[in-house]
Amino acid sequence: MINLLKIGTTVSEIGRAREIIGIIVKYGFNDWVSKNGLGKYLVTKKRMIRISRYSTWERVRMALEELGPTFIKFGQILADRPDIIPEPLRMELSRLQDEAVPMPDEVAVKAIEQELKESLTAVFSEFDIRHLASASLAQTYRARLFDHNEVCVKIQRPEIEHKIELDLHLMEYFAGRMQKNNPEMEAIDVLGLVREFGKTIRKEMDFRHEAANMIRFRHNFEEDPTIYVPRVYREYTTERLIVEEFVSGIKINDTEALIQAGNDPVLLARNAVRTVFDMIFTHGFFHADPHPGNLFVLDNNVLTFVDYGMMGSLREEHLFFLGKYALGYIRRDAHTMTEALLLVSGKRHFNQRRELEFQIGEMMAHYQYLSIEEMDFGKVLQESIDIIVKFGLKIPPNIYLLVKCLATVERVAVTLYPGIDFVQEMEPYALELFTRQFDPKTIAREVFDSLKEYYRLIMELPSELSEIIYKIKEGRFKTQIDIKGFEPLVEEIEQTSNRISIAIVLAALIIGGSIISQWEEVRWIGTTIFVLAGVFGFLLLFKLLRRGKY
């Protein structure tokens, strides 16, 4: 039976692939299209003149914007990966805006009712059908529940999941072609990066994850009066719909409006920095994108975050890295900073350690005439990571989110209060974490964990050895050795063996034919065999002499 759904998907893929290639060509990347075997296209001279005023990286960003939400999100993630893309492209991709043409309000309302399985009037006492904001994945509305609480209703665009899955499938195909036709890109693992991105965006499309993030974040800061986390209404939240408390505040970078509302910019700057340090050092769970569009100020200098879709989690070793690096930074100690960087990259023994430490020291020397207060911690941390990436060391993805978070909040704080000492605010957290690392309880726990591993090894070793000995006795112990690089030699040996076999057979035929030809009754058979074997023998000899392989 013909699968009509599969046919429809194939047609959609072909149509979308043509659209993607068309946009790539539109922005002057037709050479890339031809090189990767996707067809040969030409860009007209008029179009080339029109796009030549933009740099290559600007055209990459413009192409991603036109390709739609999947590619925009991919570009935004790449903007946080200096280990993969050059800095000029990274800066250009950081300008990508997650905006889209609003979908009709009646379409959004219908989608909301489908998710609620009820009419709007059954759930909300008021509902403003004019959208508040529109992004590539979702659209938001303002409403009021029957308990008089104002809420923000975010609904996913209908059919967006199918479009994103289609784009992800095509992105994997294009990434595979790129890796195949561009061997120099093998180290980047473009295909692996696309697959990892697929997991990230699929998670972001499930609003239940965002709801869980909000609940966890609210729990972490429920005792802190300087930060307010909106409530999420889980009873109305689904995979494609999230209903959360509506908060009305002032953007944190609108200094004039903050002062007019009676807020203190200096206090706000310190609170913003302290809150981020609490997220990172105390809870190990942080808002990964605290830019001014996601950070607002309520009455009495209270901060509130919105959009909990992108969050970061840190393991204990990540926290130890940050604490140790911060202390090295405060003391301008390149050795301690290098140790911290090697710790987070998982390289305890690195044969280029001295050269790496020298490069970190050279970087810090550029700041020797600046005080710690005048230095930019986020910038120095980013430069340090750029250095270790050049040495071929890898950093966990969450560390890039951490760097982005710290750099962003530092810029926000400096905007509010240029005299803020970012590192001084961080120092107590770093010292506490560093002290905790060498706390007797922590050391005892690590020793106990190591002893448990050794105990398990000792307990399991006899049974493992017993099984190996038993298999040897039974003759069932097998080993397999794979030797790489000897394929040409093996092939040559096989060819030589074949030639020897043929030669032996021909010699036997010649001898046998000569013997048979002596018998009167079957002389003609012997003569025929002798002649044919002789001809084949001479041909083989001629071939060997001609190749010079004798």
VEXKE-465708 format. One line per 8 residues: their letters; for each residue x, y, z of C-alpha. Coordinates in nm, 4 decimals, padded with zeros to 6 digits, m for minus. Layout:
# residues N
A	X/Y/Z  ... .
# end
This chain:
# residues 550
MINLLKIG	00.0000/00.0000/00.0000  00.1332/00.3457/m00.0879  00.2039/00.5615/00.2177  00.0441/00.8928/00.1202  00.1756/01.0644/00.4333  00.5320/00.9686/00.3402  00.4801/01.0975/m00.0134  00.3480/01.4244/00.1265 .
TTVSEIGR	00.6520/01.4559/00.3538  00.8876/01.3868/00.0643  00.7201/01.6546/m00.1465  00.7458/01.8990/00.1472  01.1160/01.8170/00.1854  01.1836/01.8787/m00.1826  00.9926/02.2081/m00.1730  01.1646/02.3286/00.1447 .
AREIIGII	01.5071/02.2161/00.0184  01.4561/02.4215/m00.2993  01.3547/02.7190/m00.0850  01.6645/02.6848/00.1368  01.8980/02.6552/m00.1619  01.7270/02.9545/m00.3243  01.7896/03.1722/m00.0164  02.1511/03.0555/00.0100 .
VKYGFNDW	02.2038/03.1471/m00.3542  02.0182/03.4758/m00.3087  02.2832/03.5934/m00.0637  02.5731/03.4999/m00.2892  02.6713/03.1545/m00.1570  02.6167/02.9684/m00.4843  02.9769/02.8374/m00.4770  02.8953/02.6554/m00.1530 .
VSKNGLGK	02.5856/02.5064/m00.3155  02.7855/02.3782/m00.6137  03.0704/02.2439/m00.3993  02.8334/02.0393/m00.1836  02.6614/01.8752/m00.4780  02.3275/02.0473/m00.4356  02.3001/02.1820/m00.7878  02.4610/02.4677/m00.9803 .
YLVTKKRM	02.2983/02.8066/m00.9628  02.3988/03.1480/m01.0849  02.3546/03.4819/m00.9144  02.2817/03.7662/m01.1528  02.5228/04.0590/m01.1723  02.2479/04.2924/m01.0524  02.1943/04.0835/m00.7381  02.5697/04.0559/m00.6759 .
IRISRYST	02.5989/04.4347/m00.6909  02.3080/04.4672/m00.4485  02.4527/04.2253/m00.1891  02.8204/04.3221/m00.2317  02.7763/04.6140/00.0085  02.7283/04.3596/00.2903  03.0132/04.1592/00.4409  03.0157/03.7787/00.4188 .
WERVRMAL	02.9122/03.7450/00.7839  02.6300/03.9978/00.7432  02.4971/03.7950/00.4517  02.5127/03.4765/00.6645  02.3038/03.6475/00.9325  02.0539/03.7840/00.6788  02.0175/03.4412/00.5170  01.9476/03.2776/00.8546 .
EELGPTFI	01.6845/03.5412/00.9335  01.5081/03.4725/00.6045  01.5330/03.0938/00.6482  01.3067/03.1128/00.9510  01.2829/03.0132/01.3198  01.4838/02.6891/01.3122  01.7839/02.8541/01.1494  01.7521/03.1678/01.3647 .
KFGQILAD	01.7643/02.9544/01.6796  02.0615/02.7622/01.5396  02.2416/03.0911/01.4708  02.1717/03.2139/01.8241  02.3225/02.8970/01.9709  02.6296/02.9257/01.7446  02.6734/03.2841/01.8690  02.7587/03.1353/02.2100 .
RPDIIPEP	03.0194/02.8934/02.0712  03.3525/03.0751/02.0121  03.5220/02.7352/01.9876  03.3401/02.6617/01.6620  03.3013/02.9842/01.4644  03.5268/03.2896/01.4138  03.4713/03.5929/01.6350  03.3419/03.8286/01.3560 .
LRMELSRL	03.0711/03.5748/01.2633  02.9876/03.5175/01.6301  02.9358/03.8899/01.6840  02.7146/03.9119/01.3758  02.5032/03.6126/01.4805  02.4518/03.7697/01.8235  02.2405/04.0304/01.6421  01.9857/03.7723/01.5319 .
QDEAVPMP	01.6439/03.8734/01.6576  01.3796/03.6142/01.7393  01.0989/03.8112/01.5768  00.8346/03.7097/01.3280  00.5305/03.8362/01.1451  00.2391/03.7985/01.3912  m00.0047/03.5184/01.3183  m00.3736/03.6217/01.2977 .
DEVAVKAI	m00.5204/03.6629/01.6462  m00.8207/03.4452/01.5592  m00.5841/03.1593/01.4696  m00.4031/03.1996/01.8032  m00.7296/03.2093/01.9983  m00.8482/02.8894/01.8304  m00.5180/02.7201/01.9172  m00.5455/02.8315/02.2822 .
EQELKESL	m00.8972/02.6890/02.3106  m00.7824/02.3614/02.1552  m00.5099/02.3285/02.4182  m00.7400/02.4262/02.7061  m01.0184/02.2037/02.5674  m01.2524/02.4834/02.6746  m01.3617/02.8230/02.5479  m01.1744/03.1341/02.6629 .
TAVFSEFD	m01.4796/03.2551/02.8543  m01.4808/02.9348/03.0614  m01.1243/02.9947/03.1872  m01.0681/03.3714/03.1745  m01.2873/03.6528/03.3014  m01.1080/03.8854/03.0574  m00.8964/03.8133/02.7503  m00.7345/04.0766/02.5290 .
IRHLASAS	m00.7372/03.9282/02.1785  m00.4644/04.1725/02.0687  m00.1300/03.9994/02.1035  00.1320/04.1435/02.3379  00.4323/04.0084/02.1504  00.5101/03.7767/01.8625  00.8155/03.5543/01.8231  00.9101/03.2840/01.5766 .
LAQTYRAR	00.7871/02.9990/01.7987  00.5011/03.1527/01.9953  00.2701/03.4491/02.0502  00.1658/03.5981/02.3862  m00.1586/03.7494/02.5153  m00.2767/03.9223/02.8315  m00.5748/03.7884/03.0253  m00.7364/03.7739/03.3702 .
LFDHNEVC	m00.8494/03.4662/03.5613  m01.1714/03.4492/03.7620  m00.9669/03.4950/04.0834  m00.8751/03.8422/03.9420  m00.5083/03.7506/03.8861  m00.3600/03.8847/03.5633  m00.1820/03.6268/03.3506  00.0319/03.6044/03.0398 .
VKIQRPEI	m00.0799/03.3367/02.7916  00.1850/03.2045/02.5508  00.0673/02.9832/02.2662  00.2873/02.7949/02.0207  00.2319/02.8644/01.6525  00.0194/02.5917/01.4891  00.2149/02.3534/01.2648  00.5480/02.5005/01.3843 .
EHKIELDL	00.6547/02.1607/01.5192  00.6158/01.9999/01.1762  00.8101/02.2837/01.0102  01.0940/02.2606/01.2604  01.1162/01.8813/01.2268  01.1311/01.9224/00.8486  01.4077/02.1844/00.8807  01.6022/01.9676/01.1261 .
HLMEYFAG	01.5867/01.6738/00.8854  01.7167/01.8908/00.6013  01.9825/02.0501/00.8232  02.1149/01.7024/00.9045  02.1269/01.6221/00.5333  02.3124/01.9460/00.4482  02.5494/01.8962/00.7443  02.6308/01.5447/00.6230 .
RMQKNNPE	02.7095/01.6771/00.2735  02.9271/01.9510/00.4212  03.1333/01.7058/00.6260  03.1705/01.4725/00.3296  03.2763/01.7413/00.0827  03.4776/01.9571/00.3244  03.7244/01.7291/00.5090  03.8781/02.0332/00.6808 .
MEAIDVLG	03.5526/02.0704/00.8796  03.5749/01.7232/01.0311  03.7137/01.8567/01.3596  03.4021/02.0710/01.4126  03.1602/01.7760/01.3759  02.8868/01.9826/01.2103  02.6536/01.6837/01.1989  02.6924/01.6235/01.5726 .
LVREFGKT	02.6321/01.9932/01.6391  02.3088/01.9896/01.4362  02.1848/01.6797/01.6209  02.2620/01.8404/01.9573  02.0771/02.1526/01.8445  01.7808/01.9338/01.7506  01.7601/01.8054/02.1091  01.7777/02.1618/02.2448 .
IRKEMDFR	01.5063/02.3114/02.0258  01.2732/02.0126/02.0745  01.3058/02.0648/02.4492  01.2371/02.4380/02.4132  00.9238/02.3636/02.2097  00.7758/02.1716/02.5049  00.6474/02.4480/02.7331  00.6221/02.2009/03.0217 .
HEAANMIR	01.0030/02.2239/03.0515  00.9819/02.6029/03.0827  00.7102/02.5661/03.3472  00.9324/02.3255/03.5435  01.2218/02.5743/03.5199  01.0033/02.8527/03.6608  00.8849/02.6379/03.9518  01.2411/02.5351/04.0383 .
FRHNFEED	01.3653/02.8942/04.0102  01.0788/03.0227/04.2259  01.1605/02.7633/04.4921  01.5310/02.8644/04.4943  01.4499/03.2318/04.5626  01.1299/03.2111/04.7664  01.3095/03.3491/05.0750  01.4764/03.6378/04.8869 .
PTIYVPRV	01.2696/03.9617/04.9012  01.4815/04.1329/04.6323  01.3701/03.9020/04.3499  01.0239/03.7981/04.2381  00.9589/03.4933/04.0199  00.6170/03.4851/03.8450  00.3855/03.1994/03.9337  00.3101/02.9399/03.6652 .
YREYTTER	m00.0391/02.7895/03.6413  00.0329/02.4221/03.5760  m00.3353/02.3318/03.5499  m00.3559/02.5348/03.2266  m00.0079/02.4537/03.0950  00.0437/02.1977/02.8182  00.3149/02.1076/02.5709  00.2102/02.3997/02.3465 .
LIVEEFVS	00.0572/02.6434/02.5979  00.1903/02.8097/02.9107  m00.0066/03.0372/03.1432  00.1960/03.2379/03.3940  00.1491/03.5362/03.6205  00.1630/03.8703/03.4382  00.4227/04.1097/03.5800  00.4449/04.4729/03.4752 .
GIKINDTE	00.7856/04.6266/03.5308  01.0457/04.8641/03.3909  01.3292/04.7376/03.1725  01.6453/04.7306/03.3808  01.8428/04.9368/03.1278  01.5882/05.2241/03.1302  01.7747/05.4214/03.3976  01.5681/05.7399/03.3634 .
ALIQAGND	01.2354/05.5575/03.4102  01.3794/05.3628/03.7062  01.4836/05.6819/03.8858  01.1468/05.8472/03.8159  00.9739/05.5425/03.9710  01.1817/05.5854/04.2878  01.4277/05.3002/04.2320  01.7982/05.3121/04.3191 .
PVLLARNA	02.0242/05.2191/04.0202  02.3240/05.1462/04.2476  02.1230/04.9088/04.4655  01.9697/04.7475/04.1556  02.3134/04.6899/04.0021  02.4373/04.5174/04.3164  02.1194/04.3141/04.3530  02.1361/04.1977/03.9891 .
VRTVFDMI	02.4983/04.0836/04.0310  02.4305/03.9194/04.3686  02.1244/03.7388/04.2301  02.3241/03.5927/03.9405  02.6015/03.4836/04.1782  02.3402/03.3166/04.3998  02.2015/03.1338/04.0956  02.5464/03.0098/03.9977 .
FTHGFFHA	02.7378/02.9486/04.3213  02.4541/02.8580/04.5576  02.2039/02.6763/04.3361  02.4053/02.5741/04.0273  02.0980/02.6593/03.8179  02.0936/02.9911/03.6351  01.9044/03.2020/03.3848  02.1271/03.1752/03.0782 .
DPHPGNLF	02.0069/03.4919/02.9037  01.9620/03.7780/03.1570  01.9675/04.0566/02.8954  01.7614/04.3775/02.9498  01.4680/04.2359/02.7541  01.4379/03.9520/03.0063  01.5100/04.1463/03.3268  01.2591/04.3941/03.4710 .
VLDNNVLT	01.2271/04.6015/03.7879  00.9139/04.6086/04.0020  00.8381/04.8511/04.2872  01.0923/04.8906/04.5700  01.3943/04.7754/04.3639  01.2599/04.4206/04.3218  01.3974/04.2308/04.0212  01.2023/03.9855/03.8065 .
FVDYGMMG	01.3131/03.7627/03.5205  01.0989/03.6510/03.2270  01.1452/03.3771/02.9633  01.2774/03.0690/03.1397  01.3238/02.8644/02.8239  01.7055/02.8828/02.8263  01.8510/02.7766/03.1611  02.1917/02.6411/03.2574 .
SLREEHLF	02.2873/02.3764/03.5120  02.6324/02.3332/03.6634  02.7995/02.0279/03.8105  03.0185/02.0611/04.1193  03.3414/02.0550/03.9168  03.2100/02.3463/03.7066  03.1569/02.5490/04.0241  03.5057/02.4612/04.1510 .
FLGKYALG	03.6448/02.5790/03.8177  03.4716/02.9163/03.8456  03.5751/02.9676/04.2085  03.9381/02.8814/04.1386  03.9481/03.0892/03.8203  03.7967/03.3919/03.9991  04.0572/03.3732/04.2766  04.3355/03.3477/04.0181 .
YIRRDAHT	04.1866/03.6444/03.8345  04.1708/03.8558/04.1538  04.5348/03.7752/04.2326  04.6413/03.7987/03.8644  04.7852/03.4500/03.9069  04.8220/03.2882/03.5632  04.9180/02.9527/03.7239  04.5915/02.9261/03.9219 .
MTEALLLV	04.3852/03.0429/03.6240  04.5532/02.7797/03.4035  04.4861/02.5061/03.6601  04.1184/02.6060/03.6678  04.0906/02.6010/03.2878  04.2551/02.2581/03.2649  04.0201/02.1357/03.5401  03.7070/02.2298/03.3449 .
SGKRHFNQ	03.8454/02.0892/03.0183  03.9080/01.7526/03.1868  04.2860/01.7606/03.1225  04.4771/01.6996/03.4441  04.7924/01.6086/03.2546  04.8527/01.8334/02.9547  05.1875/01.8226/02.7751  05.1563/02.1873/02.6659 .
RRELEFQI	05.0717/02.3128/03.0137  05.3704/02.5510/03.0380  05.2953/02.7078/02.6998  04.9285/02.7468/02.7959  05.0232/02.9147/03.1243  05.2582/03.1466/02.9342  04.9762/03.2504/02.6987  04.7403/03.3181/02.9929 .
GEMMAHYQ	05.0155/03.5228/03.1588  05.0693/03.7226/02.8384  04.6988/03.7949/02.8186  04.6910/03.9186/03.1805  04.9983/04.1348/03.1101  04.7823/04.3441/02.8761  04.5814/04.4506/03.1821  04.8792/04.5171/03.4136 .
YLSIEEMD	04.8164/04.8920/03.4280  04.4456/04.8505/03.5099  04.3085/04.7908/03.8563  04.0821/04.4883/03.9134  03.7900/04.7320/03.9379  03.8658/04.8663/03.5894  03.8963/04.5222/03.4295  03.6127/04.3346/03.2571 .
FGKVLQES	03.5830/03.9870/03.4118  03.3524/03.8532/03.1394  03.5889/03.9701/02.8663  03.8963/03.8174/03.0340  03.7132/03.4867/03.0887  03.6121/03.4819/02.7226  03.9715/03.5542/02.6138  04.0948/03.2710/02.8382 .
IDIIVKFG	03.8530/03.0271/02.6758  03.9591/03.1485/02.3298  04.3197/03.0632/02.4240  04.2500/02.7085/02.5448  04.0334/02.6422/02.2386  04.3401/02.7212/02.0239  04.5229/02.4477/02.2144  04.2559/02.1996/02.1035 .
LKIPPNIY	04.0932/02.1686/02.4463  03.7161/02.1342/02.4756  03.4835/02.3136/02.7175  03.1439/02.1757/02.8333  02.8550/02.3579/02.6557  02.7106/02.4857/02.9856  03.0332/02.6783/03.0511  02.9637/02.8863/02.7392 .
LLVKCLAT	02.6168/02.9627/02.8767  02.7816/03.0573/03.2063  03.0254/03.2948/03.0340  02.7361/03.4526/02.8440  02.5338/03.4946/03.1646  02.8226/03.6576/03.3543  02.9187/03.8876/03.0676  02.5571/03.9952/03.0148 .
VERVAVTL	02.4836/04.0760/03.3790  02.8157/04.2590/03.4107  02.7176/04.4880/03.1203  02.3738/04.5446/03.2767  02.5271/04.6296/03.6150  02.7844/04.8692/03.4670  02.5060/05.0487/03.2759  02.3211/05.1078/03.6037 .
YPGIDFVQ	02.6280/05.1843/03.8129  02.9592/05.2384/03.6256  03.1538/05.2246/03.9541  03.0453/04.8735/04.0515  03.3280/04.6338/04.1412  03.2109/04.3106/03.9797  03.4973/04.1022/04.1144  03.4661/04.2363/04.4682 .
EMEPYALE	03.1012/04.1281/04.4645  03.2093/03.7836/04.3432  03.5019/03.7314/04.5799  03.3034/03.6127/04.8880  03.1242/03.3506/04.6737  03.4517/03.2300/04.5202  03.6252/03.2096/04.8595  03.3331/03.0227/05.0133 .
LFTRQFDP	03.3292/02.7761/04.7243  03.7088/02.7329/04.7350  03.6913/02.6724/05.1126  03.4069/02.4245/05.0638  03.6194/02.2299/04.8170  03.8763/02.1622/05.0920  03.6242/02.1170/05.3711  03.6987/01.7973/05.5714 .
KTIAREVF	03.3452/01.6723/05.5041  03.3917/01.7176/05.1268  03.7303/01.5442/05.1341  03.5902/01.2615/05.3488  03.3020/01.2133/05.1037  03.5402/01.1991/04.8064  03.7651/00.9500/04.9888  03.4613/00.7399/05.0817 .
DSLKEYYR	03.3426/00.7409/04.7173  03.6894/00.6274/04.6036  03.6940/00.3498/04.8657  03.3534/00.2309/04.7453  03.4889/00.2041/04.3894  03.7934/00.0065/04.5077  03.5702/m00.2177/04.7225  03.3454/m00.2891/04.4221 .
LIMELPSE	03.6535/m00.3666/04.2096  03.7959/m00.6052/04.4730  03.4603/m00.7808/04.5173  03.4014/m00.8250/04.1429  03.7604/m00.9133/04.0421  03.7575/m01.2831/04.1604  03.4382/m01.3633/03.9726  03.5678/m01.1911/03.6588 .
LSEIIYKI	03.9003/m01.3803/03.6760  03.7170/m01.7050/03.7470  03.5022/m01.6595/03.4357  03.8110/m01.5910/03.2178  03.9927/m01.9027/03.3508  03.6811/m02.1170/03.2981  03.6527/m02.0007/02.9346  04.0216/m02.0787/02.8762 .
KEGRFKTQ	03.9728/m02.4308/03.0144  03.6665/m02.4868/02.7958  03.8489/m02.3540/02.4909  03.5944/m02.0754/02.4490  03.8272/m01.7873/02.5234  03.8609/m01.5833/02.2081  04.0697/m01.2781/02.1299  04.0410/m01.0454/01.8377 .
IDIKGFEP	04.3258/m00.8248/01.7173  04.2591/m00.5511/01.4647  04.5695/m00.4252/01.2871  04.5214/m00.1013/01.0973  04.7239/00.0203/00.8000  04.8205/m00.3213/00.6558  04.5401/m00.3435/00.3998  04.7707/m00.2837/00.0941 .
LVEEIEQT	05.0126/m00.5528/00.2178  04.7286/m00.8012/00.2719  04.5959/m00.7269/m00.0781  04.9420/m00.7810/m00.2303  04.9813/m01.1130/m00.0446  04.6411/m01.2287/m00.1706  04.7346/m01.1381/m00.5321  05.0687/m01.3204/m00.5021 .
SNRISIAI	04.8968/m01.6289/m00.3564  04.6489/m01.6298/m00.6448  04.9305/m01.6092/m00.9011  05.1222/m01.8959/m00.7341  04.8056/m02.1071/m00.7316  04.7441/m02.0387/m01.1012  05.1087/m02.1156/m01.1836  05.0912/m02.4493/m00.9962 .
VLAALIIG	04.7681/m02.5434/m01.1741  04.9128/m02.4500/m01.5172  05.2314/m02.6458/m01.4471  05.0227/m02.9493/m01.3479  04.8155/m02.9153/m01.6648  05.1266/m02.8891/m01.8841  05.2820/m03.1967/m01.7234  04.9552/m03.3886/m01.7290 .
GSIISQWE	04.8869/m03.2888/m02.0906  05.2321/m03.4015/m02.2030  05.1827/m03.7417/m02.0349  04.8341/m03.7931/m02.1811  04.9575/m03.6966/m02.5313  05.1829/m04.0086/m02.5227  04.8751/m04.2346/m02.5250  04.7543/m04.3095/m02.8753 .
EVRWIGTT	04.3851/m04.3320/m02.7853  04.3580/m03.9880/m02.6177  04.6538/m03.8084/m02.7754  04.4358/m03.5236/m02.9068  04.3011/m03.4477/m02.5552  04.6508/m03.4347/m02.4054  04.7783/m03.2159/m02.6891  04.4857/m02.9729/m02.6477 .
IFVLAGVF	04.5425/m02.9455/m02.2691  04.9188/m02.9014/m02.3208  04.8742/m02.6246/m02.5794  04.6093/m02.4310/m02.3805  04.8054/m02.4555/m02.0551  05.1192/m02.3432/m02.2352  04.9429/m02.0421/m02.3881  04.8002/m01.9331/m02.0500 .
GFLLLFKL	05.1387/m01.9905/m01.8879  05.3176/m01.7717/m02.1425  05.0483/m01.4997/m02.1018  05.0975/m01.4999/m01.7239  05.4752/m01.4863/m01.7648  05.4474/m01.2011/m02.0180  05.2206/m01.0053/m01.7800  05.4651/m01.0443/m01.4896 .
LRRGKY	05.7669/m00.9458/m01.7035  05.5792/m00.6426/m01.8392  05.4941/m00.5132/m01.4880  05.8435/m00.5866/m01.3670  05.7024/m00.7891/m01.0733  05.9215/m01.1022/m01.0701 .
# end
